Amino acid sequence: MVELKLSQGAKPGHGGVLPAAKVTAEIAAIRGVPMGEDCISPAAHSAFSTPVELMQFIALMRGLSGGKPAGFKLCVGHPWEVMALCKAMLDTGITPDFIVVDGKEGGTGAAPLEFMDHMGMPLRDGLSFVHNALVGCGLRNRLRLGASGKIVSAFDMARVMALGADWCNAARGFMFAVGCIQAQTCHTGLCPTGVTAQDPYRQRAIVVPDKAERVFNFHRNTVQALAELVAAAGLDHPGQLGPQHFLRRGAADRVVSYAQQYETLEPGQLLADPGSAGRFGQAWSLARSHSFARGDGDAGLRAGRVQPVRER
């Protein structure tokens, strides 16, 4: 499949930056960038500037790839931006084959701490919001939803599947299996274990026959652990997991299920009665298919479709 990256969790440098120290001759030749300079990805794509144009570009990607599944990846920021994407799908009739929701906690240990701690929604919150937005628009059955962001264990996988993910992307655990020790020098090219180093001398630390066996065992045992968790819950498949299967402590004397913690929508609820959709309805009223910017939700409020939030 082919994936368009709109945004993602924390990464080396500030956003789309490949530091100069990591731009080798091979990378420079492949990407057509000069050596000795930071390779900076623009903050915005030149191929589109609105949600509608994004959907049209997704269709173009799918056509140019010979029909391969095409989709995009994002770390959720403003809720109305997600709703704008949903409205663009409805207006154009173009639906991506998949969406990958990344959490702000993703990325490498070399990312700026402020970015890892504060930029974007955490995975579970963003995933639940995107899943329910698609359900509320009647679009959820037309695409697949992936999840990424510090997914290492079988429990991590089960938890996001319960919140709507069809599959999980995992990198961190496999990096550990290869030899990552979280030295937090990914951006320098001087990784002591060679995992993120472009230096052939440092890469010698990765003994492929040994590491391949470790990666294979990690994958096999993690999937086996997921199967055991699903069986222990009395289910036959991870797709049967739901928010009701997971509990978390909501206070010192209280535990709540994810079904209680996360607001959910009924299929088509945003189309039939957005006023009943709470914060989803508010974001819906602010979204426009022809702009990622926040629109004027006052018209929707005056029409009674969405009730304003008032402080007590």
C-alpha positions in Angstrom: 0.0 0.0 0.0 1.0 3.6 -0.3 0.7 6.1 2.6 0.6 9.9 2.7 2.0 11.3 5.9 0.2 14.4 7.1 1.7 14.3 10.6 3.1 11.9 13.1 4.3 11.6 16.7 7.6 13.1 17.9 10.6 12.3 15.7 14.3 13.4 15.4 14.6 17.2 15.0 11.6 19.5 15.0 9.0 17.7 12.8 10.1 16.8 9.3 13.9 17.2 9.7 16.6 14.7 8.7 19.6 16.2 10.5 22.7 16.8 8.3 24.7 14.3 10.3 22.5 11.5 8.9 22.5 12.6 5.2 24.9 10.1 3.7 25.9 10.0 0.1 23.4 7.2 -0.5 20.5 9.2 1.1 21.5 12.3 -0.8 21.5 10.5 -4.1 18.1 8.8 -3.4 16.3 11.9 -2.1 18.1 14.5 -4.3 19.3 16.6 -1.5 22.8 18.0 -0.8 25.1 16.5 1.7 26.1 18.4 4.8 22.7 20.2 5.1 19.6 19.4 7.1 16.9 17.8 4.9 13.8 19.7 5.9 10.4 18.5 4.8 7.9 21.4 4.3 5.2 21.8 6.9 2.6 21.6 4.2 2.2 19.5 1.1 2.4 21.3 -2.2 0.0 18.9 -3.9 -3.0 20.0 -1.9 -4.2 22.6 0.6 -7.7 21.7 1.5 -9.5 18.5 2.6 -11.2 18.1 -0.7 -7.9 18.4 -2.6 -6.4 15.9 -0.2 -9.0 13.3 -1.1 -8.5 14.0 -4.8 -4.7 13.5 -4.3 -5.4 10.2 -2.5 -7.4 9.1 -5.6 -4.5 10.1 -7.8 -2.0 8.2 -5.6 -4.2 5.1 -5.9 -4.3 5.4 -9.7 -0.6 6.1 -10.1 0.3 3.1 -7.9 -1.7 0.7 -10.1 -4.6 0.4 -7.7 -2.7 -0.3 -4.5 -4.5 0.6 -1.3 -3.9 4.4 -0.6 -4.4 6.2 2.6 -2.9 8.7 5.0 -1.3 8.9 8.5 -1.9 11.7 11.1 -1.4 12.6 14.7 -4.7 14.2 15.7 -4.6 17.9 16.5 -7.8 20.0 16.3 -11.0 17.9 16.3 -12.6 19.9 13.5 -9.7 19.0 11.2 -10.8 15.3 11.5 -14.4 16.3 10.8 -13.2 18.4 7.8 -11.6 15.2 6.3 -14.9 13.3 6.9 -16.9 16.0 5.2 -14.5 16.0 2.3 -15.0 12.2 1.9 -18.7 12.7 1.8 -18.6 15.7 -0.6 -16.2 14.0 -3.1 -17.3 10.4 -2.7 -13.6 9.5 -2.4 -12.6 7.4 0.6 -9.1 6.4 1.4 -8.5 2.7 1.8 -7.0 3.3 5.3 -6.1 5.9 7.9 -3.3 5.4 10.4 -3.7 7.3 13.7 -0.4 8.0 15.4 -0.1 9.1 19.0 2.0 12.0 20.2 3.9 9.5 22.3 5.3 7.8 19.2 8.7 8.6 17.6 12.3 8.1 18.8 13.9 9.0 22.1 15.9 11.7 20.4 12.8 13.9 19.8 12.4 17.2 21.7 10.8 16.5 25.1 8.2 19.2 24.6 7.1 17.6 21.4 6.8 14.1 22.9 5.0 15.4 26.0 2.6 18.0 24.5 2.2 18.1 20.7 -0.9 16.3 19.4 -3.4 13.9 21.0 -2.3 10.7 22.8 -3.0 7.6 20.7 -6.0 6.3 22.6 -7.8 9.6 22.6 -7.0 10.3 18.9 -7.9 6.8 17.8 -11.2 6.8 19.6 -12.1 10.2 18.2 -11.3 9.2 14.6 -13.1 5.9 14.9 -16.3 7.5 16.2 -16.1 10.4 13.8 -16.1 7.8 10.9 -18.9 5.9 12.6 -21.0 9.0 13.0 -20.5 9.9 9.3 -21.5 6.4 8.2 -18.0 5.9 6.7 -16.4 3.4 9.1 -17.2 0.3 7.0 -15.6 1.8 3.9 -12.0 1.9 5.2 -9.5 0.3 7.6 -8.1 2.0 10.7 -4.5 1.5 11.9 -2.9 2.6 15.1 0.7 3.4 16.0 2.4 5.0 19.0 4.4 3.1 21.7 2.8 -0.2 20.8 5.1 -2.9 22.2 3.2 -5.6 24.1 0.2 -7.7 23.3 -1.8 -5.7 25.8 -0.9 -2.5 23.9 -2.3 -4.1 20.7 -5.5 -5.4 22.4 -6.2 -2.0 24.0 -6.2 -0.1 20.7 -8.1 -2.7 18.9 -10.8 -2.3 21.5 -11.0 1.4 20.7 -11.5 0.8 17.0 -8.2 -0.1 15.3 -8.2 -2.9 12.7 -4.4 -3.3 13.0 -1.4 -2.0 14.8 1.9 -0.6 13.6 4.8 -1.4 15.9 8.4 -0.2 15.7 9.7 0.3 19.2 9.6 -3.3 20.3 11.3 -4.5 17.2 14.0 -1.9 17.6 14.6 -3.3 21.1 14.8 -6.8 19.6 17.4 -5.6 17.2 19.5 -4.0 20.0 18.3 -0.4 20.7 19.2 0.7 24.2 17.5 4.1 24.0 20.7 6.0 24.0 18.7 9.0 22.6 21.4 9.7 20.0 19.3 8.8 17.0 19.6 12.2 15.4 23.4 12.3 15.6 24.2 9.2 13.5 26.3 8.0 16.4 24.0 5.2 17.8 26.3 3.0 19.9 24.5 -0.2 18.9 24.3 0.7 15.2 20.5 0.6 15.0 20.0 4.1 13.8 23.6 4.8 12.6 24.6 5.3 8.9 28.2 4.6 9.8 29.2 1.1 8.4 31.6 0.7 11.3 28.9 1.1 13.9 26.4 -1.0 11.8 28.8 -3.9 12.3 27.2 -4.3 15.8 24.1 -5.6 14.1 24.8 -9.3 13.5 22.0 -10.1 11.2 21.6 -13.9 11.8 21.4 -13.3 15.5 19.2 -10.2 15.4 16.8 -11.8 12.8 16.2 -14.7 15.2 15.5 -12.3 18.1 13.0 -10.3 15.9 11.3 -13.5 14.8 10.9 -14.7 18.4 9.6 -11.3 19.6 7.0 -11.2 16.9 5.9 -14.8 17.4 5.6 -14.5 21.2 3.8 -11.2 21.1 1.2 -12.5 18.7 0.8 -15.6 20.8 0.4 -13.5 23.9 -2.4 -11.5 22.1 -4.1 -14.8 21.2 -4.0 -15.8 24.9 -5.5 -12.5 26.0 -8.3 -12.8 23.5 -9.0 -16.3 24.6 -8.9 -15.3 28.3 -11.6 -12.8 27.5 -13.8 -15.6 26.0 -13.4 -14.3 22.5 -12.4 -15.8 19.2 -10.7 -12.9 17.4 -9.1 -9.6 18.4 -11.7 -7.8 16.3 -14.3 -8.8 18.9 -12.6 -6.7 21.6 -14.5 -3.6 22.6 -14.3 -0.7 25.1 -16.3 -2.7 27.6 -13.4 -5.2 28.0 -10.9 -2.7 29.5 -11.0 -0.9 32.8 -8.9 1.9 34.1 -8.7 3.7 37.5 -10.7 6.9 37.2 -10.2 8.0 40.8 -8.7 6.6 44.1 -11.9 4.7 44.8 -13.3 4.1 41.3 -12.6 2.2 38.1 -14.3 2.8 34.8 -14.5 1.0 31.6 -13.3 2.5 28.3 -17.0 2.4 27.3 -17.7 4.8 30.2 -14.6 7.0 29.6 -14.9 7.5 25.8 -17.9 9.0 24.2 -19.3 6.9 21.3 -21.6 7.6 18.4 -24.1 5.5 16.6 -23.7 4.9 12.8 -24.8 8.0 10.9 -25.5 10.0 14.0 -23.6 13.1 12.8 -25.6 13.1 9.6 -29.0 12.5 11.2 -28.8 14.5 14.5 -25.4 16.3 15.1 -27.0 18.1 18.1 -27.1 14.8 20.0 -23.4 14.1 19.3 -21.8 16.2 22.1 -18.3 17.3 21.4 -18.4 15.4 18.1 -21.3 17.6 17.0 -19.5 20.7 18.1 -16.4 19.8 16.0 -18.7 18.9 13.1 -20.2 22.4 13.2 -16.8 23.9 13.0 -15.5 21.8 10.1 -15.5 22.7 6.4 -14.6 20.4 3.6 -12.8 23.2 1.7 -10.5 24.3 4.5 -8.6 22.8 7.4 -9.1 26.1 9.3 -11.8 26.3 12.0 -15.1 27.5 10.5 -17.9 29.5 12.1 -19.9 27.2 14.3 -22.2 29.9 15.5 -24.7 29.2 12.6 -25.0 25.6 13.7 -25.5 26.7 17.3 -28.2 29.2 16.4 -30.0 26.5 14.4 -30.1 24.4 17.5 -28.1 21.5 16.0 -25.3 21.9 18.5 -25.6 23.2 22.0 -22.8 25.6 23.2 -20.7 24.6 26.2 -21.2 26.9 29.1 -19.1 27.2 32.3 -20.8 26.5 35.5 
